[in-house]
Amino acid sequence: MGNTRILIFTLACVALLSVVKGLPHEPQLGSARVVFQTSYGDIEFGFYPTVAPITVEHIFKLVRLGGYNTNHFFRVDKGFVAQVADVPNGRSAPMNEEQKKVAYKTILGEFSDVKHVRGILSMGRHDDPNSGGSSFSMLLGDAPHLDGKYAVFGKVTKGDETLRKLEEVPTRREGIFVMPTERITILSTYYYDTKMESCEEERTVLKRRLEASFLEVERQRMKCFP
């Protein structure tokens, strides 16, 4: 009887481990955050540098150069994707030479086992798996048919309410694309590092300045008011 209970318990543990192993793994987000300020609200996202380091560096460099400013979402397919246009064709403002150099670059496809679920960032590409450039999608629902075929490089960390607003925009269909009937502009972009949000560095600097000020005030007091 005792051996039977042990066997049942062991089998249950094995089954539980199998279920756990089958659960989708959540990659570690890096500390960098990017914010797209759109005509419908802000969208913030982070990167998966351990999953797609080449893609992350490429997109982040474009952001740092201001490449996505005045760009737009050319595709909004409710429950599927909201896709950012490629920088060379999507901006309303002209590019400088440094922006052009990065915007026209294509990168290697970094395919992984990270699942395409709502909020995931996924690179756009043509038939060539190494043709990713500057267009990418924000998933508006689960899309398992994209798994392993498109490079996942991050996820939306804030702004799901903005994505929901985008899903309500009137659309038209052009071939396989569902496109908004009005321009959804990325007005501007900025980035920051979550590691700096603790204000630890600012507190240290302020403390040093206060200490220096105190010493100077005390020196002047002793000189003028002995």
Solvent accessible surface area in square Angstrom, and as a share of the most:
residue,aa,sasa,rsa
1,M,173,0.77
2,G,44,0.42
3,N,125,0.64
4,T,70,0.41
5,R,161,0.59
6,I,113,0.57
7,L,105,0.52
8,I,107,0.55
9,F,139,0.58
10,T,66,0.38
11,L,108,0.54
12,A,56,0.44
13,C,48,0.29
14,V,84,0.49
15,A,57,0.44
16,L,115,0.57
17,L,105,0.52
18,S,66,0.42
19,V,93,0.53
20,V,79,0.45
21,K,166,0.70
22,G,64,0.61
23,L,107,0.53
24,P,96,0.61
25,H,154,0.69
26,E,105,0.47
27,P,12,0.07
28,Q,139,0.62
29,L,34,0.17
30,G,20,0.20
31,S,28,0.18
32,A,23,0.18
33,R,32,0.12
34,V,0,0.00
35,V,6,0.03
36,F,0,0.00
37,Q,61,0.27
38,T,9,0.05
39,S,61,0.39
40,Y,58,0.22
41,G,27,0.26
42,D,67,0.35
43,I,0,0.00
44,E,13,0.06
45,F,0,0.00
46,G,0,0.00
47,F,4,0.02
48,Y,1,0.00
49,P,53,0.33
50,T,111,0.65
51,V,32,0.19
52,A,0,0.00
53,P,74,0.46
54,I,79,0.40
55,T,1,0.00
56,V,17,0.09
57,E,89,0.40
58,H,10,0.05
59,I,0,0.00
60,F,32,0.14
61,K,79,0.34
62,L,0,0.00
63,V,5,0.03
64,R,95,0.35
65,L,43,0.21
66,G,13,0.12
67,G,0,0.00
68,Y,0,0.00
69,N,44,0.23
70,T,35,0.20
71,N,0,0.00
72,H,31,0.14
73,F,1,0.00
74,F,46,0.19
75,R,31,0.11
76,V,2,0.01
77,D,30,0.16
78,K,131,0.55
79,G,41,0.40
80,F,45,0.19
81,V,3,0.02
82,A,0,0.00
83,Q,19,0.09
84,V,0,0.00
85,A,7,0.05
86,D,46,0.24
87,V,0,0.00
88,P,33,0.21
89,N,125,0.64
90,G,2,0.02
91,R,37,0.13
92,S,85,0.55
93,A,36,0.28
94,P,122,0.77
95,M,29,0.13
96,N,86,0.44
97,E,132,0.59
98,E,102,0.46
99,Q,15,0.07
100,K,77,0.32
101,K,163,0.69
102,V,10,0.06
103,A,5,0.04
104,Y,144,0.55
105,K,112,0.47
106,T,81,0.47
107,I,13,0.06
108,L,108,0.54
109,G,25,0.24
110,E,28,0.12
111,F,79,0.33
112,S,33,0.22
113,D,122,0.63
114,V,14,0.08
115,K,96,0.41
116,H,2,0.01
117,V,65,0.37
118,R,69,0.25
119,G,10,0.10
120,I,8,0.04
121,L,0,0.00
122,S,4,0.02
123,M,8,0.04
124,G,10,0.10
125,R,69,0.25
126,H,144,0.64
127,D,139,0.72
128,D,75,0.39
129,P,62,0.39
130,N,66,0.34
131,S,18,0.12
132,G,6,0.06
133,G,16,0.15
134,S,3,0.02
135,S,18,0.11
136,F,0,0.00
137,S,11,0.07
138,M,0,0.00
139,L,0,0.00
140,L,4,0.02
141,G,13,0.13
142,D,102,0.53
143,A,1,0.01
144,P,96,0.61
145,H,111,0.49
146,L,23,0.12
147,D,37,0.19
148,G,38,0.37
149,K,115,0.49
150,Y,64,0.24
151,A,5,0.04
152,V,2,0.01
153,F,0,0.00
154,G,0,0.00
155,K,59,0.25
156,V,20,0.12
157,T,46,0.27
158,K,130,0.55
159,G,7,0.07
160,D,52,0.27
161,E,111,0.50
162,T,4,0.02
163,L,1,0.00
164,R,131,0.48
165,K,107,0.45
166,L,0,0.00
167,E,20,0.09
168,E,123,0.55
169,V,10,0.06
170,P,86,0.54
171,T,60,0.35
172,R,108,0.39
173,R,161,0.59
174,E,83,0.37
175,G,65,0.62
176,I,132,0.67
177,F,71,0.30
178,V,17,0.10
179,M,34,0.15
180,P,11,0.07
181,T,76,0.44
182,E,84,0.38
183,R,112,0.41
184,I,0,0.00
185,T,27,0.16
186,I,0,0.00
187,L,103,0.51
188,S,41,0.26
189,T,21,0.12
190,Y,99,0.38
191,Y,101,0.38
192,Y,59,0.22
193,D,53,0.27
194,T,45,0.26
195,K,157,0.67
196,M,96,0.43
197,E,112,0.50
198,S,66,0.42
199,C,62,0.37
200,E,100,0.45
201,E,100,0.45
202,E,92,0.41
203,R,130,0.47
204,T,61,0.36
205,V,44,0.25
206,L,100,0.50
207,K,127,0.54
208,R,140,0.51
209,R,162,0.59
210,L,109,0.54
211,E,87,0.39
212,A,60,0.46
213,S,61,0.40
214,F,134,0.56
215,L,121,0.60
216,E,79,0.35
217,V,99,0.57
218,E,52,0.23
219,R,130,0.47
220,Q,68,0.30
221,R,119,0.43
222,M,122,0.54
223,K,143,0.61
224,C,75,0.45
225,F,148,0.62
226,P,154,0.97
